[in-house]
Amino acid sequence: MTTIGIIGAKGSNTWQAVHHYSPTAEIRCFPHHTGLAEAYDEARIDLMVLPVYNTKIGGILRSFQIMEKMQKGYWVDNIVQPITLSLGTLDSTTKLDILTGTGQVMQQCEEYLAHSFSDCSLLTTVNLDKAITEIKDPKLTNQGVIESEELLKSHGFIIRERELSPHNKTRYGVISRNPAPRTGYDATSLLTIPLKDRVGMLFDTLGQFTNRGINILDMRAENDAKTQKLQIFIEAEGHQDDGPLQEAINAITNTVIQEPDCIKVLGSYPRVDMRIKRINHFGFIGTGEMSVWFARKLEHEGYQTTLTGRSTPLTPEEMIEQVDVVMVCVPISKTAETVAQYGALLRDGQALILLAGEAENTLETALETTTDGVEVMLVHNLWGPAAITMKDKNVSVVRTPRSGVLCSEFEAFLYKHGAAIYHDTPQKHDLLMGVGQKLPTMISVALAMALNDNNIDVNDISPHSTLTSRYSILAMARVHNQNARTYAEIMATKGEGRRIARSFAENLLKIIDQAEAEEINALCAQIEESSAYLSREFLSSCMKQSLAVDDTLGKIINT
């Protein structure tokens, strides 16, 4: 039986990665790099698995130091593992004072810890099993542990929150005593000795690869911790036995660096892709234009999609049985009702993503009607089906404590396509949608009503408008030139946005009263007070945008 050595405890993300890589192997766990390297050198294990790169913290320097020193080892393969970190405790209510995890785990969760547990003491450990025992035996309910959900549950911990560090993956290098054969789709990792730096060394080194048509997949240059000399890591396409790669290594050794044995070939292996997909199939409830738009984008990324609705041969109930993620994309006023109808049909391990414009009520419904094992997230895209791409377009993402790896994968899809992602709470989302959508729509509808009430000839509007005052006219025209149902739904949404609309109406009446009473000083004071609140930076930025819009409008009007 093959024995594989890892850093970490049974059930950890590393253990899961290696178990999936070699299900029949015996996995031996070590608390730190030194113990693992010694076991490998002494042939107590057949393979060694080292973390080499993490998407949150970058390259794992200690692993490369181990590979640099090993005498009979080759980097022969890779494992890419999505890192899912959860918070576990002995009960679900006690306030936490101390959080424990390995050093790398704590680094990966730095943003979460700073935001959610800024007043907690953080304890890093190299021996997690021992640390857990020291928490469990005296039943320290005020201490929490951060690790994989599987490990925490195996020790009897209650999961308080999942997916503490979204979009988190670790790449592991598999180290063997025998080099890997050529596959035809390989990469090779190289590491220089600490070098005496000189002008152009890095440029000249990379040039030896590019001149031979060899693509560089990864490159890092940093100062050696002990000598402070330059050390270069390069991952290049091709196998170490390939002629062009051998030529490049020889040229760098003899011509560029000019020191014998200055490059260590860590190994060659099948080329790796850090993108791991947990989702195969998206199912949509709703067959409207926005569902079709997202389905096409997802299919381009290699996902399978299915659209269902009242007129489709496949029913939503049948679709839910087949997919990994259920997307609800129906009119805003029907979202909560749809979730209530179908939420209970989702099973643990699936995700429910709401493509909706109202957060508080719909998310409450989703969390109430689905089981705890169903991931839940709301995504409000601020563009319509006429958009060609989502690049640089705003999207509000409202995660919940049950937003896990499937939700993160969809969010990564948005990020890859250039969407500007903003994370909101349900309340903040609804309030800001009142500012960004509900109120502007209401103003546009009310303005059209005022024109009609006063029998204004629309042809007279432009000659009597400044470029700036045309903004509201253009917004009004856009609302009335598209689907009335869409804008009616926006105006009728529940949540905090209604407070914004009501507040605006009250202040508008106040301003009208002051204007009709000719209270010039009061009106000036109000403008000055609001200017101070808005800030000079915000106003200056908006003025630049306004001037750019004015310039564009002026050119259109004059042509």
TIVEXRO-485252 format. One record per atom (N, C-alpha, C): residue in one letter; x, y negated, z. Coordinates in steps of 0.02 Angstrom, whole numbers, plus 50000, padded with zeros to 5 digits. Atoms other than C-alpha are relative to their C-alpha. Layout:
<atoms>
AXYZ/...
</atoms>
This chain:
<atoms>
M500425006050000/M500005000050000/M500444993750000/T499635006350002/T500634982649956/T499864995950062/T500075004449942/T500944971250105/T500164992949978/I499925007050020/I500734952650080/I500024995750063/G499945004449942/G501314939650206/G499744993149984/I500295006750009/I500394923150230/I500134995850063/I500015004549943/I500414907950343/I499274998750017/G500695001149981/G498784907350438/G499695006150032/A500344994749964/A497534918050532/A499525003849954/K500504996150036/K496344931550472/K499354996049994/G500615003750012/G494814923450394/G500124992849977/S499845006850022/S495724907150354/S499934999549924/N500055000950072/N495634899650181/N500565003649963/T499444996450030/T497354906750143/T499875007549999/W500154992849996/W496824924050201/W499475001849948/Q500524998750049/Q495254923050093/Q500284999949929/A499705000550067/A496284917649941/A500395006349983/V499584994050012/V497494932349959/V499565006349997/H500444994150002/H496104944849996/H499645000449933/H500325000150066/H495214939549836/H500515001849946/Y499474998750049/Y496874940449741/Y500195007449999/S499814992949996/S497294958049803/S499585003450055/P500464997449949/P495804966149893/P500255006150038/T499774993849967/T496724982449933/T500644999150039/A499355001149967/A498314974550002/A499904999250076/E499985001449928/E498764973950186/E500274992950008/I499815006949991/I498834955650236/I500284999150071/R499685001349935/R500044951050376/R500054992550010/C500065007249986/C499804934150458/C500594997650043/F499465003149962/F501204922850520/F499804992850015/P500215006849980/P501004906350613/P500364994449964/H499625005450031/H502344896650517/H500465002749946/H499584998250057/H503514896450367/H500605004350020/T499394996549980/T505054902450462/T499885007450012/G500154993049987/G504264918550525/G499835003849937/L500184996850064/L503554922350353/L500625001249958/A499404999250040/A505224919350266/A500465005450028/E499594994849969/E506144930450390/E499735006949985/A500304993550015/A504914944650364/A500125001949927/Y499884998650071/Y505134943150175/Y500745001949989/D499284998650008/D507044942650186/D500185006950027/E499864993549968/E507024958050298/E499605005749969/A500394995050037/A505864967350176/A499465003250043/R500564997549961/R504504969450306/R499344998849964/I500595001150043/I503274963050176/I500235000349927/D499834999350070/D503214965849988/D499964993349963/L500115006450033/L502534948949932/L499924994650052/M500085005849956/M502544931750009/M499574994849963/V500435005150031/V501184918849975/V500114993450037/L499845006649971/L501654900550004/L499544994749971/P500375005750027/P500554885049989/P500494995249968/V499535004350035/V501404874149859/V499724993249983/Y500305006550018/Y500154860349821/Y499294999750026/N500685001149978/N498574853249897/N499754993349971/T500265006050033/T497454840549811/T499934994050047/K500075005549952/K497304830249971/K500684997350023/I499375002249970/I499104829850033/I500605001049954/G499464999450048/G500134834049879/G500425006350009/G499554994249997/G501634845649870/G500185001850072/I499824997649934/I502064856350021/I500755000950002/L499275000250003/L503904852050044/L500325006250032/R499694994549964/R504264865850170/R500015006449958/S500024994050043/S503734879350045/S500564999949948/F499475000550050/F504954872849914/F500695000850033/Q499374998949965/Q506334872650044/Q500125007450011/I499944992749992/I505984891050077/I500205003249934/M499854997150065/M506014895249891/M500714998249977/E499335002150019/E507624885349866/E500535004650031/K499514996049963/K508534896249994/K499945007549988/M500084992850005/M507824913349951/M500475002949946/Q499504996950043/Q509074925149870/Q499695005049951/K500304994750041/K507944939049802/K499254998849993/G500715001550008/G506324930649760/G499864996149937/Y500225003450060/Y505384924649607/Y499274997950009/W500695002450002/W503824914149593/W499685003349939/V500264996050055/V502764926049487/V499274998949985/D500715000850013/D500954920849503/D499744994350044/N500315005449962/N499754907849574/N499305002050021/I500694999449978/I498144907749672/I499754992950013/V500305006549987/V497034892349670/V499375001250041/Q500554998849954/Q495834891849816/Q499654993550020/P500375005749971/P494464879049852/P500035000450076/I499925000149927/I494774874050033/I499364997150030/T500625002049967/T493154873350131/T500124999950074/L499865000849929/L493424866550305/L499374997950038/S500595001349959/S492084866550438/S500214998450072/L499895001549929/L491944860450617/L499605004950041/G500334995149957/G491564874050744/G500094998450073/T499975001249928/T491164872650929/T499645005850035/L500324994649961/L490554884051069/L499274998650013/D500725001649998/D488904874751080/D499874994349951/S500185004850053/S487964862550970/S499854993050026/T500225006549974/T487664847851087/T500534996250038/T499505003549958/T489174843951197/T500414995149959/K499575005050033/K490114828151151/K500725002649997/L499324997350010/L491824832551082/L500524994950020/D499445004349979/D493414825551158/D500645001949965/I499384997650030/I494744836251073/I499835004349938/L500074996050060/L494864843350897/L500675003449985/T499394996050012/T496114857150853/T500005002849930/G499904996950066/G496804863350688/G500745000249984/T499305000050021/T498414866850597/T500184993049973/G499795006550023/G499454852050541/G499744998349931/Q500235001250068/Q498994854050357/Q499254998749999/V500725000949998/V497144855650398/V499834993150026/M500145006649972/M497174839850503/M500164994549949/Q499835004950053/Q498044830450361/Q499454999849947/Q500514999750051/Q496734836450237/Q499354996850022/C500625002949973/C495344830150351/C500094993050028/E499835006449969/E496154813550393/E499454994849992/E500525005050012/E494804802850313/E499375001650041/Y500594998049962/Y493384812750394/Y500104998650075/L499865000949929/L494204812250566/L500014992750019/A499975007249985/A494534793550558/A499314996950000/H500685002850005/H492724790250511/H499535002750054/S500504996849957/S491794802750621/S500235001350071/F499744998449933/F492944806150770/F500604995750017/S499445004649988/S494024790750789/S500204999750073/D499845000349928/D493934792050980/D500215006850028/C499814993349977/C494394810650989/C500765000849999/S499304998050002/S496104817551032/S500085005649949/L499884995050052/L496824827850889/L500605004250020/L499484995349978/L497844843250932/L500185004549941/T499774995550053/T498874851850796/T500365006050030/T499714993849975/T499464869650818/T500285004149943/V499744995450050/V500524882250725/V499715007050009/N500294993549985/N499634896950807/N499274999050017/L500715001549991/L497774894650781/L499655005350042/D500314994849960/D497284911450854/D500104998850075/K499855001449930/K498134907051017/K499614993950025/A500365006149982/A497344889751019/A499255001550010/I500704998249994/I495614897250992/I499875003950064/T500064996249937/T495874909551135/T500004995450060/E499945004749945/E496354895051248/E499384995650006/I500645003749997/I494694886751205/I499445004650021/K500554995349987/K493574902151213/K500005002850071/D499984996749935/D494184910251374/D499734995750056/P500305004249947/P493814895351488/P499364996549977/K500625002850028/K492324890651375/K500014992450001/L499925007350004/L492894872951336/L499534997349946/T500505002150049/T491324866351253/T500124993049972/N499855006750025/N492054848951230/N500565000049948/Q499484999450050/Q493354855451107/Q499745003349937/G500204997250063/G493104858950924/G500595002549960/V499474997250043/V494094868650794/V499814998849927/I500115001150071/I494274864450610/I500365005549961/E499734994750043/E494524879050491/E499455002449954/S500514997350045/S493574889850367/S499415002450041/E500614997849965/E491784894150412/E500055007450018/E499944992849986/E492194912750401/E500415001250062/L499584999149940/L493594911450529/L499644997750063/L500345002749940/L492564900650648/L499445004750022/K500554995549982/K491074912350641/K500265006650029/S499724993749974/S492184927550670/S500214999450073/H499835001149930/H492684919750836/H499404997750041/G500605001649963/G490894915950884/G499844992650006/F500135007249997/F490924897150852/F499364998349962/I500585002850034/I489374887350802/I500254994849949/I499795004750051/I489574877550639/I499614993550008/R500335006549992/R489214859250671/R499954996249934/E500015003550064/E489674852550499/E500455003749951/R499624996750053/R490294859650334/R500334994949954/E499685003850054/E491414853350195/E500244993150024/L499745006149971/L492374840550295/L500464996349952/S499515003050047/S493594837350152/S499825002049929/P500224998150067/P492704837849983/P500564999549948/H499535000050056/H493644840849819/H500705002250023/N499384997949970/N494984850049915/N500185007049974/K499764993550025/K495994864149834/K500735000750018/T499304998649988/T497634872449874/T500245005149948/R499684995450046/R498784880849750/R500545003850040/Y499524995749966/Y499784895449820/Y500465003349948/G499534996350041/G501354902949744/G500105007050027/V499894993049980/V501534921949747/V500745001649985/I499284998750005/I503354926949779/I500125007550001/S499854992950006/S504004944049724/S500755001049992/R499294998550009/R505694952749716/R500175001349927/N499904998750072/N505464955849529/N499694994349960/P500285005450041/P505224942349397/P499405002349960/A500604998550038/A503604941349300/A500165000549926/P499894999550072/P503574947149118/P499654994349963/R500305005150042/R503124935248977/R499295002049982/T500694998650019/T501244933848943/T499814996349936/G500185004150057/G501264920948803/G499654993650019/Y500325006149975/Y500384907948910/Y500284998750070/D499635000249937/D501684904549045/D500224992950017/A499685006149976/A502454890749148/A500595002150043/T499394998649960/T504134889749236/T500134994150046/S499835005249950/S504604880349394/S500754999950012/L499285001149991/L506344873049416/L500104995150058/L499835004549945/L507154864449564/L500754998649997/T499295001750001/T508794854949561/T500285000250071/I499685001149936/I510054854549701/I499974992550015/P499965007349987/P510194837649790/P500554996949956/L499555002850051/L511014826449660/L500244993050019/K499765006849996/K512074810949659/K499614995949948/D500445003750046/D510874798449583/D500424995549955/R499695004750046/R511374788349431/R499454997449955/V500495003250043/V510454776749313/V499835004549941/G500234996250058/G509414786249185/G499995007550008/M499964992749993/M509634803749260/M499325003349990/L500674997050006/L507774807249275/L499754999549928/F500225001050070/F507414800049103/F500365004949953/D499614995450042/D508814810149023/D499805007350011/T500224993149985/T508244826049111/T499355001649965/L500644998750033/L506464824549049/L500075000049924/G499895000350072/G507114820348875/G500225006749971/Q499784993450026/Q507904837648860/Q499415004649987/F500614996150012/F506154845148871/F499614997249941/T500415003050053/T505254832748759/T500345000749932/N499654999250064/N506604833748625/N499915006949969/R500114993250024/R506234852348612/R499265001849997/G500734998850004/G504344850348613/G499725003950058/I500244996449941/I504144857348789/I499604995250043/N500455004249960/N502684850148887/N500165000750074/I499915000049927/I502964845249069/I499325000050033/L500644999449965/L501504850849177/L500004996350066/D499965003349934/D502124843549342/D500724997950010/M499335002449986/M503614833549401/M499984995850063/R499935004149939/R504134826549570/R500744998850012/A499325001749983/A505714817649617/A499994996650069/E499985002849932/E506124814049800/E500695001050029/N499354999549966/N507584811849916/N500015006050046/D499924994349955/D508214827350004/D499994997650072/A500095002349931/A507754826350188/A500664999350038/K499375000149962/K509524829950250/K500514995249969/T499465003850032/T510674821950122/T499784993449970/Q500295005950033/Q509494808550051/Q500214999549927/K499854999950071/K510104813649878/K499375001849962/L500584998950043/L508904814849732/L499925007449986/Q500164993150017/Q508034831549707/Q499395000049955/I500525000250051/I506934835149557/I499675006949995/F500394994050014/F505544848049540/F499644999149934/I500335000450065/I504894851749366/I499635006649987/E500374994350025/E503544863449304/E499884998949926/A500035000850073/A503654865949116/A499655005849968/E500324994750037/E502674875848990/E500535004749971/G499544995150028/G503494891948934/G500295004650052/H499694995149956/H504364907149008/H500764998850002/Q499285001249992/Q506144906349074/Q500435003749949/D499634996450051/D506664918848941/D499924997049930/D500105003250065/D506044907648799/D500624996149981/G499405003350024/G507464900848691/G500014992550013/P499995007349990/P506964882248694/P500074998050074/L499955001749929/L506744882348884/L500705001450026/Q499314998549980/Q508434890748909/Q500474994649975/E499575005350029/E509224877748794/E499934993650042/A500105006149960/A508444863548895/A500355000550067/I499674999149935/I509064870649060/I500764999549993/N499285000350012/N510814872948990/N500234992849986/A499815006950017/A510844855248919/A499984995550062/I500055004049939/I510284847749084/I500595001550046/T499454998049956/T511594857649179/T500664997349976/N499345001550027/N513054854249063/N500094992849976/T499945006650031/T512654837348985/T499744994450045/V500325005449962/V511504827649100/V500284999850071/I499795000049930/I511914832849279/I500755001550006/Q499284998350004/Q513614840549238/Q500275002950066/E499784996349941/E513694851449393/E499785007349992/P500204992950008/P513724870649387/P499495002050052/D500524997349955/D512244879749462/D499594994550033/C500385005649971/C511334863349488/C499255001049995/I500724998750008/I509644870749436/I499855007150022/K500254993449980/K508744885049521/K499345001149966/V500634998150031/V507404893549418/V499605003850053/L500414996949948/L506054897249547/L499615006049973/G500374994450029/G505114908549427/G499554997949943/S500495001050054/S503954910349279/S499375003950017/Y500644997149982/Y502114914849291/Y499464997849950/P500555002350042/P500464913849197/P499804992950019/R500185007049988/R499964895649178/R499364999550042/V500545000649952/V498764889649312/V499594993849986/D500465005750005/D497254878149309/D499724998850069/M500245001549932/M496844869349473/M499244999550004/R500735000649999/R495014867849421/R499685006850009/I500354993749987/I494024881949500/I499254998550001/K500725001150003/K492184883249459/K499635005350041/R500434995549961/R491004890649587/R499305000449969/I500665000450030/I489484885949483/I500035002849929/N500074997450068/N488984895749328/N499384997049965/H500655001350031/H487184890549302/H499634994550039/F500425005349973/F486214874349332/F499295000949974/G500704999850020/G484304874949329/G499664993550017/F500355006449991/F483244859349307/F499265001150010/I500725000749996/I481494856449370/I499844993049973/G500115006350036/G480934843049249/G500325000449931/T499764999450069/T481124842349060/T500064993249965/G499965006750029/G481234823549036/G500684998549970/E499395002050036/E482574813948944/E500625000250044/M499415000149956/M483714812449096/M500235007250014/S499814993049992/S483664831249125/S500385002549939/V499684997950062/V484114834248943/V500704996949996/W499365003550003/W485514821248956/W500525003550043/F499524996849954/F486334829449108/F500155007249976/A499904993150022/A486074846949037/A500525000349944/R499525000150055/R487034842548879/R500714998750025/K499345001549973/K488474835148978/K500295006150037/L499784994149962/L488564850549090/L500185005849953/E499854994750048/E488514862448942/E500674998849966/H499365001750030/H489994853248867/H500585002050046/E499494997949951/E490954857749027/E500005007550010/G500004992749997/G490554876149002/G499495003050047/Y500534997449956/Y489074877649121/Y499405002149959/Q500644998150030/Q487464886649077/Q499464995850032/T500555004149973/T485894876149097/T499335002749976/T500694998150017/T484034879849098/T499534994550023/L500495005149983/L482634866949094/L499325003350007/T500674997249989/T480924871249165/T499524994450018/G500535004749985/G479284862149183/G499335003149987/R500684997450009/R477424863649158/R499905003549933/S500124997350067/S477584867848973/S500535004949976/T499474995550021/T479134879048971/T499805007350011/P500164992949991/P479014898048948/P500245002750068/L499744997949935/L480114900649102/L499754995250054/T500265004249946/T479334894249262/T500564998050047/P499505001949949/P480304884849398/P500135005750049/E499914994449952/E480004899749514/E500475005349971/E499574995050032/E480824911649390/E500724997349991/M499345003050009/M482254899549355/M500405000050065/I499655000549936/I482694897549540/I500345006550017/E499714993449986/E483034916249550/E500665001049963/Q499454998650045/Q484354914949413/Q500604995350007/V499495005350004/V485384899349450/V500384999250066/D499615001749941/D486704893049570/D499784993450030/V500195006749978/V486114875049579/V499334998249968/V500655002450024/V484334868349565/V500024992450000/M500015007350007/M484214850449500/M499274997949993/V500685002850005/V482594841149532/V500044993249967/C499985006250038/C482364827549402/C499314998649972/V500695001550016/V480554821849401/V499874992750019/P500145006849979/P479704804849423/P500094999150075/I499845001349929/I480174796649589/I499425001850045/S500584998949956/S478414797749658/S499835007350008/K500144992849998/K478374816549624/K500575004150030/T499414996349979/T480094821049692/T499885003750065/A500114996749935/A479634824549874/A499485005649994/E500524995050010/E478074833949819/E500295006249965/T499684994450036/T479114844649699/T500465003950046/V499544996649952/V480414848349832/V499605004150050/A500424996349953/A479054853449954/A499715006349969/Q500304994350034/Q478324865049824/Q500495005749989/Y499524994950021/Y479924874049774/Y500585001150049/G499424999549956/G481174871249916/G500075006650035/A499984993849962/A480714886750013/A500225006049958/L499814994450043/L481124897649861/L500765000649992/L499274999650006/L482974893449865/L500285004550055/R499694995549952/R484094906049952/R500684997250023/D499355002049974/D485654903850057/D500545001149946/G499474999550050/G487174900549947/G499854996149937/Q500185004350056/Q486214889949821/Q500054992750022/A500005007149984/A486204870949811/A499394996749968/L500555004150025/L484774858549788/L500274992949993/I499765006850014/I485314842249705/I499414995949973/L500565004250018/L484024828449692/L500244994349957/L499865005750044/L484214816949542/L499434995150009/A500575004149979/A483124803949624/A500224993150019/G499855006949983/G483014785549662/G499784997950069/E500215001749932/E482354786349839/E500265005550046/A499604995149963/A483374794749974/A499675002550064/E500184998249932/E482624794450148/E499465005450002/N500564995549997/N480964803150120/N500145006649964/T499874993950039/T481544815349985/T500515004550035/L499504996049965/L483064820950084/L499715003450062/E500334997049942/E482034823750240/E499595006149979/T500404994550025/T480854834550139/T500445005949979/A499554994750023/A482304844250061/A500305003850059/L499694996849942/L483124847750229/L499495004050040/E500524996549962/E481474853050308/E499765006349964/T500314994550037/T480904864750169/T500505005449977/T499504995050019/T482554873750133/T500345002850062/T499664996949944/T483534885550244/T500694996750011/D499375003249982/D485144880350331/D500575001949953/G499474997850045/G486184890050204/G499964997049931/V500075003350065/V485574879550057/V500334993150004/E499695006650003/E486664864650011/E499504994949974/V500475005350021/V485744848049990/V500394993549989/M499695006550014/M486304831749909/M499554996149953/L500385004450045/L485494816749823/L500494996149957/V499595003750048/V486234808749668/V499544995249962/H500405004950036/H485514792549599/H500454996749948/N499615002850054/N486274788449430/N499684993549977/L500275006650019/L486084770049385/L500114998749926/W500015000750073/W485974772849198/W499445004449973/G500544996250030/G484664779649081/G500255004749945/P499824995150051/P484644792848944/P500274997049936/A499725003250060/A485144779948813/A500764999250005/A499285000849990/A486894779248889/A500385005649963/I499604995050036/I488214787948783/I500435003950049/T499584996849950/T489374791448930/T499824997250069/M500085002749933/M489404788949118/M500624996350023/K499395003449981/K491114780749116/K499864992950024/D500065006649968/D491184765549232/D499294998150019/K500695001449979/K489334767049270/K499915002350073/N500084998849928/N488754766749451/N499565006050013/V500434994649976/V488064781949540/V500055000150076/S500034999649927/S487504782749721/S499925007350020/V500024993149977/V487864799349806/V499865000050075/V500184999449929/V487024803349972/V500115007250021/R499854993349974/R487844818450053/R499645001150066/T500304998149936/T487094827750200/T500495004750035/P499574995149967/P487904838950332/P500005006849966/R500044993750036/R487374853250218/R500254999449928/S499695000650066/S488254846550063/S500665003750001/G499424995749998/G489544860050027/G500395000049935/V499554999550057/V490684866349889/V499644999249933/L500375000650063/L489334867149755/L499834992649986/C500135007250007/C488834849049786/C500644996349981/S499365003350016/S490664844049782/S500215001349928/E499834998550069/E490884852749615/E499614995649952/F500395004550043/F489464842649539/F500264992950006/E499715006649991/E490204826849614/E500654999449961/A499385000050038/A491884831549537/A499864999349925/F500215000750070/F490984833049369/F499854992649984/L500145007250010/L490354815049388/L500654996149998/Y499365003549996/Y492094809249437/Y500415000949937/K499604998650060/K492924817749289/K499764995949941/H500285003750056/H491754808749170/H500004992550011/G499885007249992/G492204791749241/G499474996250038/A500525003649963/A490674787749347/A500314996650062/A499785003549939/A490954774949486/A499565002350058/I500394996649948/I490394784849639/I500014995950064/Y500065003549936/Y489754776149796/Y499615004550048/H500324995749950/H489334786149952/H499584995750048/D500475003749958/D487824780050049/D499685004650051/T500484996649957/T486764785050196/T499314999349967/P500675000950030/P484914787450153/P499734993050010/Q500275006649986/Q484464771050237/Q500354994649959/K499625004950039/K485864761150154/K499825000449926/H500184999150071/H485434768549985/H499344996549985/D500665002950014/D483604763549997/D500014992450005/L499975007249991/L484024746150060/L500344996749940/L499645003050056/L485274742649921/L499635001149934/M500414999250060/M484104749949790/M499444994749999/G500465005649997/G482894736649852/G500304993849968/V499655005750028/V484204723749803/V500145001049926/G499764998950068/G484804731849643/G499475002049950/Q500514997650047/Q483194739049570/Q499304997550015/K500705001649985/K481554736249662/K499854992549992/L500125007250003/L481684717449685/L500084997149930/P499955002750068/P482354713249510/P499425002249955/T500574997650040/T480974723949433/T499374996150018/M500595003749978/M479634715449537/M500024992849974/I499935006850025/I480314698349489/I499854999749925/S500124999950072/S480294703049305/S499255000749984/V500724999150012/V478484709049313/V499624993850021/A500345006149976/A477944693849415/A500124994249953/L499855005450046/L478814682149293/L499575000649937/A500434999150059/A477884689649145/A499284998250016/M500695001749979/M476254687949242/M499924992450004/A500045007349994/A476654669549278/A499974996749931/L500035002750068/L476974666249093/L499305000749971/N500674998750025/N475314674149051/N499484995650034/D500475004149963/D474384664949188/D499994992849977/N499935007050019/N475034648249126/N500024999049924/N500065000450073/N474834652148940/N500634997049968/I499365002350028/I476684649348903/I500135003549934/D499814997250065/D477164651848721/D500725002750007/V499344997149990/V478644663948726/V500524996849955/N499535003250045/N479424654748579/N500284993550028/D499775006249969/D479594639348689/D500505001250057/I499584998749941/I480614648248823/I500744998549986/S499285000950014/S482344648648741/S500214992849992/P499785007050007/P482414630248688/P500014996150066/H500045003649937/H482034625248867/H500395003650056/S499634996149950/S483254637248955/S500754998749995/T499274999750000/T485064636049006/T500205007349989/L499774993150010/L486134651148970/L499895004050064/T500084996449937/T486064655649155/T499285001950013/S500714998549987/S484174654349167/S499735005349953/R500224994850046/R484044666149019/R500105007050028/Y499884993449972/Y484694680449128/Y499345003250021/S500634997349974/S482994682549211/S499525001549943/I500444998950058/I482104681049043/I500205006549966/L499764993950032/L483204694748969/L499815006250041/A500194994449957/A482904706049119/A499265001449995/M500724999250007/M481034703049104/M499845003649934/A500144996950065/A481064707648920/A500215007349999/R499764993050000/R482064723448952/R499505004550037/V500494996049962/V480824729549083/V499385001349959/H500634999450037/H479354726348969/H500095003249931/N499864996950064/N480204734448819/N500135007550006/Q499854993049988/Q480414751548899/Q499405003450035/N500544995949971/N479394765048986/N499714996650062/A500315003549943/A478174756149102/A499985004450062/R500054995449943/R478004771649211/R500655000050041/T499354999949965/T479874771449252/T500054994150048/Y499935006049958/Y479814753649319/Y499454999750053/A500534999649948/A478164756449408/A500235004550057/E499744995449950/E478974771149498/E500534996550044/I499495003649962/I480454760149548/I499684995250050/M500325004949955/M479314746749620/M499635003450057/A500424996649950/A478284759649716/A500395004450048/T499624995749956/T479714768649801/T499924997950073/K500065001449929/K479634770149989/K500694998050027/G499355001349971/G481074767350110/G500134992650014/E499795006649978/E482054752150163/E499954994749946/G500035004950054/G481954743849992/G499394995550004/R500615004149993/R480194737850030/R500134993950045/R499855005649954/R480914727150170/R500344994349962/I499675005150039/I482014718050045/I499494996049959/A500505003450041/A480544714149930/A499564995450042/R500435004149956/R479464708050074/R500374993950026/S499605005649975/S480874697350143/S500094994749946/F499925004750055/F481154689449973/F499364995949990/A500645003550010/A479304685249954/A499894994850055/E500095004749945/E479264677050125/E500454994049993/N499535005650008/N480814666650091/N499844995849939/L500205003950058/L480174661749919/L499454995150017/L500545004549979/L478604654549996/L500274994350043/K499705005249958/K479664645250124/K500354994849956/I499655004650044/I480734637649986/I499514995949959/I500515003750038/I479184632949885/I499704994550043/D500285005049955/D478454624050036/D500484994250011/Q499505005449989/Q480074614350067/Q500074995849936/A499925003750062/A480204609749883/A499404995449988/E500605004150011/E478404603549872/E499964994350050/A499995005449950/A478684593450031/A500604995349989/E499425004150018/E480244585949948/E500514999550057/E499514999749945/E481354591450094/E500695001649971/I499374999150035/I482974588949998/I500555002250047/N499474998349952/N484104589650150/N499945007250025/A500114993149976/A483324605850211/A500195005149947/L499834995550055/L483524613750040/L500765000449991/C499265000150005/C485364608250032/C500315004250056/A499734996349942/A485674615250206/A499925007549990/Q500124992950012/Q484904631750155/Q500505002949949/I499514997750051/I486014633150000/I500695000550030/E499334999849969/E487574628950102/E500065005850049/E499994994449953/E487114641650236/E500075006749962/S499974993950039/S486844655150105/S500685000849966/S499354999750032/S488464650650017/S500535002550048/A499524997849949/A489434653150178/A499925007550013/Y500134992949988/Y488604670150204/Y500265004249942/L499804996150059/L488944675950026/L500765000449992/S499275000450000/S490804671050042/S500254997149934/R499705003250058/R491914661349924/R500255005249950/E499744994950045/E492694677349855/E499455003049956/F500554997150038/F491014684749805/F499744995149948/L500275004950046/L490404668649727/L500484998749942/S499515001250052/S492024666149631/S499995005849949/S500034994150044/S491934683949562/S499384999849956/C500625000450038/C490124681649510/C500024994449948/M499965005550047/M490514665049428/M500395002149938/K499624997650057/K491834673349318/K499585004649956/Q500444995550039/Q490584686749267/Q499474996049962/S500515004150031/S489274673449231/S500284996349939/L499705003650056/L490464663649120/L500115004749941/A499904995150054/A490864679549023/A499335001549965/V500664998850029/V489004682848999/V499774994049960/D500185006150036/D488714664748950/D500344999749932/D499625000250063/D490074666248819/D499705004749949/T500314995150046/T489284681848745/T499324997649976/L500675002450019/L487524674548748/L500054994249951/G499925005750044/G488134658448668/G500165002149929/K499814997650067/K488914668048523/K499415003249965/I500594996650030/I487324678348497/I499494994849977/I500505005150015/I486194662948501/I500204996049938/N499765004350055/N487274653448378/N500095003749934/T499904996350063/T487354667548249/T499335001449967/
</atoms>
